[in-house]
Amino acid sequence: MKEQRKRLVGIVTSDKMDKTIVVVVERQYRHPLYKKVVRSTKKYLAHDEENACQVGDRVQILEARPLSRRKRWVVEEILERAA
């Protein structure tokens, strides 16, 4: 059976919390009426067990069970380190 959990790729914008990071995911879509390409961003709280992520890293996050009030994602892997 195919894996049902969602995966998103985004940039880490905050790592000030313990074992938690803030990931900004940007998506582009065409406006249904005006046909202009719209960019929208959304912030997700993700669990980072080893505190390995730093601000600017590109990470892949995986949907998980609720870990706290707003935290429902887990860091799957770090795709690219910040320069």
N, C-alpha and C positions, 0 to 999 in steps of 0.2 A: 504494500500500500504506500502511496506517495506521502511524503512528509507534509503535514497540514500547516505547520507554523510559518509565519511570514518572516522574511529577511529584508532588512533595509541597510543602506550604506549612507553614512553621513560623516560630518566633521565634529570632533570633540571641541566644545566651547568652554567647558568648565570641568575641573577635576578637584574642586575644593572640598567636596564631601568625602567621607570615608566609605570606600567600596562602591561609590556611585559617581557616574559621570553624566553630563548633559550632552546629548548628541543632536545636532541640527541636521535635518534631512530636507533637502530642497527637491521640489518636483516642478516640472513644466507641463503645462497643458494648454490646449487651444480653447479660447473662450467660445462657448456655444453660439452666441449671437454675433459678436463682433469679430470673431476669427483671429484675434490677436493672441500671440503666445504670452501666457501669464506665468510668472515664476512665484511660487509660494513656498514658504518654509514652515517647518513644524519642529518643536523641541520635544525630545523624548528623554526620560531618565532611564539609564541602563545600569545594570549591576556589573561591577568590575571587581571580581574577587581578589585579585593580586595587586590592585592599584597600579596596574601596568600602563594605563593610558595616560597621555599628556595632552595638553591643549594643542590643537592643530593636527592631531593624528586623524587619519581616515580609517574608520572602523566599520565592521559589519556587525549588526545587532540582530538578535534572534528573539522572536516572541516567546514569552514564558508565562508561567503562572504568576499571579500577583505576589510581589515580594514586599511591597509597602503600599501606601495610599496611591502614589502616582507612578510607582516603578513596576513595569510589566515587561521589561526587555532585559536581555543578558548579552554582554559582549561576546561574540562568537570568535572573531579574530581581528587583529590589527593589520589592515591592508597596507598602510603607508605611514611611516613615521614623520613627524614634523621636522622641518629642516633646522 
